């Protein structure tokens, strides 16, 4: 039995290590996306000051250099990203979450495209049973809900 316990402990330790690595990679990916977004905004400002020929040539290069993940961020893809980010946040959240905390999380991932994004998402999730509204701006997480299972 102790051999099985030791094996289970080793497997659990490996799962914890790889989970930590995954979280670090996701954090780095989000930082990179935010940096690219900032650089693209800066480039857009500079492009407006260039002569038309140079501006058009650079715009073509900018559109060709867009990574698939950035090109895929149409509203529907962004909406899916928001829901996935919300689910990931709720899986590790305290039992009671606030709209403000969720909004801050979405903003940190550059997914809060409008001020009420978190409130709207949480209201939808309340209808689905993922969370339960307990007070104004406060929701209880239903950790047993299938949408939060993985």
PyMOL commands that set and color helices and strands:
alter all, ss='L'
color gray80, all
select helices_A, chain A and resi 2-47+52-65+68-71+75-91+99-108+117-128+146-148
alter helices_A, ss='H'
color red, helices_A
select strands_A, chain A and resi 96-98+131-135+138-141
alter strands_A, ss='S'
color yellow, strands_A
deselect
rebuild
show_as cartoon
